[in-house]
Every structure is written in structure tokens, then in C-alpha cells.
Amino acid sequence: MISDFVVAHPSGPFFSLNPAEYARALQKYHQLGAPTDLEYVLNTASASLNVGYDNYLDNAAVLGQCERLFQMIEFKECFKGHTIECVFDQARTHTAKSHSVNDFSRSVGTKCTVDKIQYLDPNGKARSIDCFFQSGPNKGLSKGLDVIAKELGIAQPEKFKLPALRDHLSTHPAFQNVSRLELLVQKYHVRIHFCPKFHCELNICEGLWGFQKQFVRKYSDQTFPTLLKNIVVSREEFSKKDTHLRLVRRFWKALQSYKDGVSYADVMRLYFSSKCDGTVKSHTRISNTKL
């Protein structure tokens, strides 16, 4: 399994640094050279793992891969002067939240799943609060929602039971938190956007995967070694044919079409196939009655 970052830039299709750029990145971020559960392609943020042997690309692995990308981006010379914006799909590995008010119990020393709560206040300023006591007789114990509420300046009736207290606190920005990925990008001044669910026409990586699947199936002999070889060759063919440029153009054209009020069905016919069913009302509907 390979996880890539496709770039809408002439240096593409896959993000990478040259040896000199990577050396400078390594000087600032020594962790780039540290061993991880993922195998990275040389001087890139493209990662691979062996399905059935390694762990799946879970939220922690994806965050590690994204942080590697964000650390390396600033050393890409041809990106200098550009605003960096990354587009991700709505997979749970991308949108998982760092915490929920339901992850906390009320009293000192009870359930607590995170060390810190990081959030943005109404003015957009980053705030942080410790969830465990750092000193005093309760050092090392979780604070519980009662103490956290006081530190956040939230008044609460004394007779609140835990469910009511959670409801009361859930409206505070500390518990209306963004995803872990959105918190991560704040460190590196990178903008991110999430594609609407089920809109593969706006996901360039879906186009990459479609190209690779088609290539692998075309040259398959039903053996695993050939499969692995074809995956590598398919990436090379994707680069050689500049397929990413067509996908980028389709992305912008589809986006402009939606902005102009064009329906999903018409976008499918325009940029995919005239055979797309014009009676489609929603892209989540399965219209094939033989399934």
C-alpha cells in the first residue's frame, strides 16, 4: 500500500526534495531521518507499508506522514513565495478529533484520554490547558471536568450531574474542537481543505488510484510479485504521461461548474462520460438494480 501527495505544480506529480533540499530539511527537523513504522520513498513524504504485516494507515500514521510533508515543504525551492494549500478527503484518518467532552469524567483522578486541550478562542488565538495536575498534592492526576470548567472560567450550578455538565461544557470552544490534522497545520502555516464526502471528481488522488488500478489489472498475471512490480511501474507511467495535469484541470473545472450551479449529474457527463445517468439525484444513490 502506498500513500502519496500529488502536487499541482510543474515539479510534480509527486512531492519530493532534491538531495540538497532534503539535507537542509534534515538539519532543522532531525526526526525526518528517524525510523518509523512507514517506509518512505527517498527524499519524499510518500509512504508505503506491507498489508497484512504492518499496521494500517491509521490516524497516527497519517498525521506523521502529513507532518513530514509540512516540515519538508518549506525547503522546496520552487515553492518559495507560494501559498501552500492541501486538499484531503473526508476519511476518518484525516478528520478524527483530538478529544470530546465525553472523554472526561467529573472528579479528580478519573477518566481522561488527553494530556492537553488545544483550541482556538473566539478571537482565533491558540489556547492550551493541561488536563493533568502539574504540581501540588494531586500531581500526575487528571483534573476532571469540575476543575477544567473552573480553569476555563465556565460557571456551573452545583447540582449538575455528569451528563448535564457535559452538555453545559460542550458549547465552549475547548470542546468544539477541530481535527488533529487542523491542529497540526497551525504549527506549519499551511492551509488545508476537506473535499465533500463521496466527491471523487474533486479528489486528485482518487484519479491517481484509478490510473494505477487500471494499469495493474491490464498487466496482471495473477501473481503477487507481478502485482508489486506493476504498482511501481504504474507510478512511473502516471508521471511519464503527465496524467496529474489532466486531473488538476478537471478539479478546477468541476469546482467552477459547481460554483456556477451545475448539477452533479451534469458534471459527471461533462468531465467523465456522456453515459452518466442524467436522472441521478444524488451521488450517494446506487442506481444499479443488479447489485
Phi and psi in degrees as a GROMACS rama.xvg file:
@    title "Ramachandran Plot"
@    xaxis  label "Phi"
@    yaxis  label "Psi"
@TYPE xy
-122.602  137.773  ILE-2
-118.897  117.665  SER-3
-116.5  161.229  ASP-4
-116.318  114.838  PHE-5
-91.8368  133.329  VAL-6
-111.912  139.217  VAL-7
-89.2682  69.5159  ALA-8
-154.884  149.138  HIS-9
-56.8005  -19.6754  PRO-10
-76.8106  -6.93366  SER-11
-70.0402  -169.213  GLY-12
-85.4489  -23.0333  PRO-13
-106.889  140.42  PHE-14
-67.6791  135.245  PHE-15
-161.231  158.899  SER-16
-110.786  152.198  LEU-17
-79.5206  168.079  ASN-18
-55.6908  -39.2005  PRO-19
-67.7266  -42.2411  ALA-20
-64.307  -41.9656  GLU-21
-65.7486  -36.8442  TYR-22
-61.5401  -40.4174  ALA-23
-68.4443  -38.9759  ARG-24
-63.4371  -39.1854  ALA-25
-67.3975  -30.5171  LEU-26
-65.6087  -36.9715  GLN-27
-84.991  -40.9579  LYS-28
-117.036  87.9358  TYR-29
-63.2594  -25.4327  HIS-30
-66.1099  -14.4645  GLN-31
-61.2603  -28.0993  LEU-32
-94.5994  -0.838159  GLY-33
-77.5171  146.428  ALA-34
-66.9851  143.677  PRO-35
-135.09  176.458  THR-36
-70.8669  -19.4707  ASP-37
-98.7924  149.787  LEU-38
-100.564  119.491  GLU-39
-98.1197  139.205  TYR-40
-64.4381  141.91  VAL-41
-51.212  127.904  LEU-42
62.6489  26.6301  ASN-43
-135.339  177.985  THR-44
-106.287  7.47819  ALA-45
-72.8651  128.031  SER-46
-122.677  155.355  ALA-47
-139.672  156.909  SER-48
-148.43  161.396  LEU-49
-94.5564  109.802  ASN-50
-62.1151  132.72  VAL-51
95.5663  -15.5602  GLY-52
-118.483  -46.6423  TYR-53
-93.7071  167.834  ASP-54
-68.503  155.25  ASN-55
-70.9674  164.366  TYR-56
-71.9617  82.2863  LEU-57
-84.9966  -174.934  ASP-58
-60.8858  -41.4096  ASN-59
-63.7206  -41.909  ALA-60
-66.2313  -42.0557  ALA-61
-65.5798  -40.6266  VAL-62
-62.8528  -40.6435  LEU-63
-62.9876  -40.7476  GLY-64
-66.7689  -42.5573  GLN-65
-65.4235  -40.1587  CYS-66
-65.0608  -36.4488  GLU-67
-60.3511  -43.8249  ARG-68
-61.0931  -48.1788  LEU-69
-63.0995  -34.7231  PHE-70
-69.8643  -34.6448  GLN-71
-81.752  -27.6731  MET-72
-56.967  -40.4338  ILE-73
-66.0017  -13.8112  GLU-74
-100.04  1.11948  PHE-75
-79.5973  106.574  LYS-76
-59.4959  -40.6751  GLU-77
-74.5385  -4.75803  CYS-78
-94.7076  -5.12766  PHE-79
-58.4043  135.352  LYS-80
83.8143  -1.25188  GLY-81
-99.5482  149.864  HIS-82
-85.4339  125.383  THR-83
-92.7845  122.407  ILE-84
-128.914  129.495  GLU-85
-111.979  138.646  CYS-86
-111.757  126.134  VAL-87
-122.772  155.311  PHE-88
-83.4999  -176.332  ASP-89
-93.9739  23.1508  GLN-90
-60.6236  147.236  ALA-91
-59.6438  -28.0146  ARG-92
-66.173  -18.4435  THR-93
-99.3443  -33.5442  HIS-94
-104.247  2.45936  THR-95
-57.745  133.714  ALA-96
-81.341  154.334  LYS-97
-75.4468  -29.9119  SER-98
-164.752  167.689  HIS-99
-138.281  154.359  SER-100
-60.8521  -24.336  VAL-101
-75.8542  -6.56814  ASN-102
-82.2485  -1.83849  ASP-103
-119.435  144.375  PHE-104
-101.03  -179.411  SER-105
-85.8646  -43.149  ARG-106
-94.2213  165.864  SER-107
-62.8683  135.985  VAL-108
82.3536  10.5693  GLY-109
-101.902  -169.204  THR-110
-53.2678  133.736  LYS-111
-160.039  124.284  CYS-112
-101.363  -7.55923  THR-113
-131.602  151.894  VAL-114
-80.4694  -34.3634  ASP-115
-137.772  152.823  LYS-116
-107.957  119.474  ILE-117
-112.055  133.529  GLN-118
-156.106  170  TYR-119
-106.525  129.083  LEU-120
-75.9297  174.236  ASP-121
-56.8963  -19.8943  PRO-122
-91.4908  3.922  ASN-123
81.2653  11.8189  GLY-124
-89.759  136.458  LYS-125
-70.3953  131.318  ALA-126
-125.519  157.138  ARG-127
-147.021  140.201  SER-128
-137.035  134.268  ILE-129
-72.3995  139.02  ASP-130
-95.9554  -7.20283  CYS-131
-123.782  146.426  PHE-132
-65.4654  132.631  PHE-133
-95.5761  -11.3419  GLN-134
-158.765  177.081  SER-135
84.5065  -175.133  GLY-136
-64.4612  -23.2137  PRO-137
-99.4184  17.1935  ASN-138
-52.7761  130.182  LYS-139
91.0433  -11.175  GLY-140
-92.6006  152.602  LEU-141
-70.35  149.165  SER-142
-78.6437  -35.4131  LYS-143
82.973  161.686  GLY-144
-67.6471  -30.1032  LEU-145
-60.6702  -48.495  ASP-146
-69.5998  -42.9679  VAL-147
-60.5209  -40.0128  ILE-148
-61.316  -41.8373  ALA-149
-64.4627  -42.4324  LYS-150
-67.93  -26.9984  GLU-151
-84.4247  -6.48563  LEU-152
76.9814  29.4401  GLY-153
-100.582  117.981  ILE-154
-76.0606  144.284  ALA-155
-145.115  140.587  GLN-156
-63.0801  145.085  PRO-157
-64.7563  -29.39  GLU-158
-90.9931  10.3154  LYS-159
-62.3968  129.253  PHE-160
-86.9619  168.296  LYS-161
-55.8986  -48.7143  LEU-162
-58.9086  -41.028  PRO-163
-68.0713  -37.375  ALA-164
-64.1539  -42.133  LEU-165
-62.292  -42.7485  ARG-166
-61.9375  -39.9313  ASP-167
-64.5409  -40.9658  HIS-168
-80.8507  -20.5498  LEU-169
-63.7172  -18.5299  SER-170
-85.3714  -9.41441  THR-171
-77.258  144.475  HIS-172
-55.0556  -26.4922  PRO-173
-64.4357  -24.6661  ALA-174
-113.286  2.75246  PHE-175
-103.971  55.7612  GLN-176
-80.3846  157.404  ASN-177
-87.1289  178.089  VAL-178
-71.7779  162.124  SER-179
-59.5412  -35.9615  ARG-180
-65.6723  -40.4639  LEU-181
-66.5771  -33.4731  GLU-182
-67.6853  -38.2505  LEU-183
-63.7732  -42.8728  LEU-184
-67.66  -19.6588  VAL-185
-62.6152  -27.0674  GLN-186
-73.3135  -25.6627  LYS-187
-117.422  6.01885  TYR-188
56.8105  44.5301  HIS-189
-114.966  140.378  VAL-190
-92.7742  142.86  ARG-191
-129.462  153.239  ILE-192
-134.459  146.086  HIS-193
-106.656  129.388  PHE-194
-65.7642  148.975  CYS-195
-60.4273  148.875  PRO-196
-60.8226  140.243  LYS-197
69.9589  11.4295  PHE-198
-100.458  78.0475  HIS-199
-67.8551  -21.3121  CYS-200
-67.0632  -17.8315  GLU-201
-99.9912  2.12295  LEU-202
-111.196  104.08  ASN-203
-63.6981  -34.3176  ILE-204
-66.0783  -29.8889  CYS-205
-61.9286  -38.0127  GLU-206
-64.8504  -39.2412  GLY-207
-60.8565  -48.1302  LEU-208
-63.3904  -39.2849  TRP-209
-62.0758  -42.139  GLY-210
-62.0046  -44.7302  PHE-211
-67.0798  -41.7509  GLN-212
-61.8159  -43.2066  LYS-213
-61.9567  -43.2629  GLN-214
-65.5312  -46.5054  PHE-215
-61.4692  -42.4707  VAL-216
-67.247  -37.1221  ARG-217
-64.773  -37.4338  LYS-218
-109.432  23.4673  TYR-219
-80.4335  142.465  SER-220
-119.121  17.3623  ASP-221
67.4274  25.2854  GLN-222
-118.626  149.203  THR-223
-67.3824  -42.284  PHE-224
-58.3356  -39.9067  PRO-225
-67.5291  -36.5851  THR-226
-58.7229  -48.3521  LEU-227
-62.559  -40.5141  LEU-228
-64.6109  -42.5208  LYS-229
-67.2001  -30.7975  ASN-230
-62.2958  -44.3223  ILE-231
-65.3652  -46.2509  VAL-232
-64.7582  -34.9223  VAL-233
-63.5133  -36.4569  SER-234
-66.2018  -39.0793  ARG-235
-64.923  -41.633  GLU-236
-66.0484  -37.876  GLU-237
-59.2352  -42.3652  PHE-238
-70.5358  -44.1894  SER-239
-61.4  -37.224  LYS-240
-90.5471  2.07812  LYS-241
53.1129  38.144  ASP-242
-63.0882  -29.1974  THR-243
-62.958  -30.6318  HIS-244
-66.0338  -39.2213  LEU-245
-65.6386  -38.8319  ARG-246
-66.9758  -38.2293  LEU-247
-65.497  -43.2286  VAL-248
-62.4994  -40.6818  ARG-249
-63.671  -39.4593  ARG-250
-57.0095  -50.9419  PHE-251
-68.7992  -37.7703  TRP-252
-66.8901  -41.8625  LYS-253
-64.8333  -41.8145  ALA-254
-61.5543  -44.1566  LEU-255
-65.4912  -36.9882  GLN-256
-62.8861  -45.4591  SER-257
-62.733  -38.3889  TYR-258
-62.6663  -33.9066  LYS-259
-82.4497  0.676728  ASP-260
90.7628  12.5955  GLY-261
-71.3973  140.357  VAL-262
-73.7236  162.674  SER-263
-59.4684  -45.0031  TYR-264
-60.8423  -40.5711  ALA-265
-69.2175  -36.3728  ASP-266
-63.1635  -40.3428  VAL-267
-61.706  -42.1921  MET-268
-69.7849  -36.5473  ARG-269
-68.1864  -44.4797  LEU-270
-113.951  -2.56779  TYR-271
-121.587  -66.9654  PHE-272
-159.575  141.677  SER-273
-68.534  -12.8896  SER-274
-82.3758  -5.93166  LYS-275
-59.1161  137.84  CYS-276
-67.6563  118.275  ASP-277
-72.4118  -9.78044  GLY-278
-88.7694  0.871688  THR-279
-61.4836  126.837  VAL-280
-96.2137  -31.4434  LYS-281
-147.174  144.356  SER-282
-74.3807  -8.30689  HIS-283
-88.2244  -8.1444  THR-284
-81.4039  136.119  ARG-285
-95.9281  110.867  ILE-286
-93.2656  -10.2038  SER-287
-78.5169  109.455  ASN-288
-73.54  -10.6589  THR-289
-87.1628  -4.78373  LYS-290
